[in-house]
Amino acid sequence: MVDLFLIHYAINKTGEYPMRKKSIGWILLIVLLGALVGSALGEVLGLVLPNGVVKDFFLRSAEFSVGPTLINIVVITFTLGFSIKLNIIGVIGIVLVGYFLKWAY
């Protein structure tokens, strides 16, 4: 049983686990989940905090967008666009989800 464990996890000579390379898909999942969790927390925080400097600081956001771009193929026409709205709570959410999911992979 121990031999299977050592083979499965490929422990090196020092007894440490080798670092696993994270895929781009995994990193995107962490960023999207973190932004989603952070946005939800930001909305709740916006409802709870009174108007003032603290509320403005936590809920001030930056928006990045690309598009809309019209793509016209002979048979079909469609529009593509992309927009991200991120605030301080969203960044905190990305860090928290990244820390949480670090142990899952």
Helices and strands as residue ranges (DSSP letters): H 2-9, H 24-48, H 53-59, E 61-72, E 77-87, H 88-102
